[in-house]
Amino acid sequence: MTLLQHPRLENHRAIFFDQLELSVSIGIHAHEKEKKQPVLIWLEIYFPLKLSSPKNDSIDEVFFFFFVRNGIQSIAEKKHFFLQETLSEEISKFCIKLANVSAIKLKIAKKEAYTDCKSVGVETVTWSNN
């Protein structure tokens, strides 16, 4: 669900990743430390419309998805994470520091944590201090 209805995000645009799937070394159990497992990422990044409205239909005028995806992938690959909360914090810190970002909403989930549910994870909203 989008945050665009929030009063702080009036006149904003969101870009999003819906179920970006990465292979991540994550977990506290011995079997989780032996091999990577699939982690799903939902991410919304909010920008003021005035700073994200292209006038010349050029990629140089908008936020480049490729940069964000590569940044998230780099974070996910750099080490073993014991907790989803730690991975979530590192991704959030990376995204909120990007130029012109007002807020982010991030949800991550492990697909193979339990056999009786589709996934289990954490969700956070981070506001820029600007």
C-alpha positions as CSV (number, residue, x, y, z in Angstrom):
1,M,0.0,0.0,0.0
2,T,1.4,3.4,-1.0
3,L,2.1,6.3,1.3
4,L,1.1,8.8,-1.3
5,Q,-2.0,9.7,0.7
6,H,0.1,10.8,3.7
7,P,0.0,14.6,4.1
8,R,3.8,14.8,4.2
9,L,3.9,13.3,0.7
10,E,1.5,15.6,-1.1
11,N,2.8,16.4,-4.6
12,H,5.1,13.4,-4.6
13,R,5.9,10.5,-6.9
14,A,6.9,7.0,-5.9
15,I,9.0,4.6,-7.7
16,F,8.8,1.0,-6.6
17,F,10.2,-2.5,-6.8
18,D,7.6,-5.2,-6.3
19,Q,9.0,-8.5,-5.0
20,L,12.6,-8.0,-6.1
21,E,14.1,-11.5,-5.4
22,L,17.7,-11.8,-4.2
23,S,19.7,-14.7,-2.9
24,V,20.9,-13.7,0.5
25,S,23.0,-15.3,3.2
26,I,20.7,-14.7,6.2
27,G,19.5,-16.4,9.3
28,I,20.5,-17.5,12.8
29,H,20.2,-21.3,12.4
30,A,23.0,-23.5,11.3
31,H,21.3,-24.6,8.1
32,E,20.7,-21.0,7.1
33,K,24.4,-20.2,7.4
34,E,25.3,-23.0,5.0
35,K,23.5,-21.7,1.9
36,K,21.9,-18.5,0.6
37,Q,18.1,-18.3,0.5
38,P,15.6,-16.3,-1.5
39,V,14.6,-13.0,0.0
40,L,11.8,-10.8,-1.4
41,I,12.0,-7.0,-1.3
42,W,9.2,-4.5,-1.8
43,L,10.5,-1.0,-1.9
44,E,8.8,2.4,-2.5
45,I,10.9,5.6,-2.8
46,Y,9.2,8.9,-2.6
47,F,10.3,12.1,-4.4
48,P,8.8,15.6,-4.8
49,L,7.0,15.9,-8.1
50,K,8.8,19.1,-9.0
51,L,12.2,17.2,-8.8
52,S,11.0,14.1,-10.7
53,S,9.0,15.4,-13.6
54,P,10.8,15.1,-16.9
55,K,10.5,17.9,-19.4
56,N,12.5,16.3,-22.2
57,D,11.6,12.6,-21.8
58,S,15.2,11.9,-20.8
59,I,16.6,9.4,-18.3
60,D,18.8,12.1,-16.9
61,E,15.8,13.9,-15.6
62,V,14.4,11.1,-13.4
63,F,15.6,8.6,-10.8
64,F,17.4,5.6,-12.3
65,F,16.0,2.3,-11.1
66,F,19.2,0.4,-12.1
67,F,21.3,2.3,-9.6
68,V,18.9,1.4,-6.7
69,R,18.7,-2.3,-7.7
70,N,22.5,-2.6,-7.9
71,G,22.9,-0.8,-4.5
72,I,20.5,-3.2,-2.9
73,Q,22.1,-6.2,-4.5
74,S,25.5,-5.1,-3.3
75,I,24.3,-4.7,0.3
76,A,22.6,-8.1,0.2
77,E,25.8,-9.8,-1.1
78,K,28.4,-8.2,1.1
79,K,28.0,-10.4,4.3
80,H,25.9,-12.9,6.2
81,F,23.0,-11.2,8.0
82,F,21.7,-12.9,11.1
83,L,18.5,-10.8,11.2
84,Q,16.1,-9.4,8.6
85,E,16.0,-6.3,10.6
86,T,19.7,-5.7,10.0
87,L,19.4,-6.2,6.3
88,S,16.4,-3.9,6.3
89,E,18.3,-1.2,8.2
90,E,21.2,-1.3,5.7
91,I,18.9,-1.0,2.7
92,S,16.9,1.8,4.3
93,K,20.1,3.8,5.1
94,F,21.3,3.4,1.5
95,C,17.9,4.5,0.0
96,I,17.1,7.4,2.3
97,K,20.5,9.0,1.5
98,L,19.7,9.2,-2.2
99,A,19.2,12.6,-3.7
100,N,15.8,14.2,-3.3
101,V,14.3,11.3,-1.4
102,S,11.6,12.3,1.1
103,A,10.7,8.9,2.4
104,I,11.0,5.2,1.8
105,K,8.8,2.2,2.6
106,L,10.6,-1.1,2.7
107,K,9.4,-4.7,3.3
108,I,11.6,-7.7,3.2
109,A,10.6,-11.4,3.6
110,K,12.3,-14.8,3.7
111,K,10.4,-17.2,1.5
112,E,11.6,-20.4,3.1
113,A,11.4,-19.6,6.8
114,Y,8.3,-21.7,7.4
115,T,6.5,-24.3,5.4
116,D,3.0,-23.2,6.6
117,C,3.2,-19.6,5.2
118,K,4.3,-18.0,1.9
119,S,6.9,-15.7,3.6
120,V,7.8,-14.0,6.8
121,G,9.5,-10.6,7.2
122,V,9.7,-7.0,8.4
123,E,8.4,-3.7,7.1
124,T,9.6,-0.2,7.9
125,V,9.0,3.4,6.8
126,T,11.8,5.9,7.0
127,W,11.5,9.6,6.6
128,S,14.2,12.0,5.4
129,N,15.5,14.6,7.8
130,N,15.4,17.2,5.0
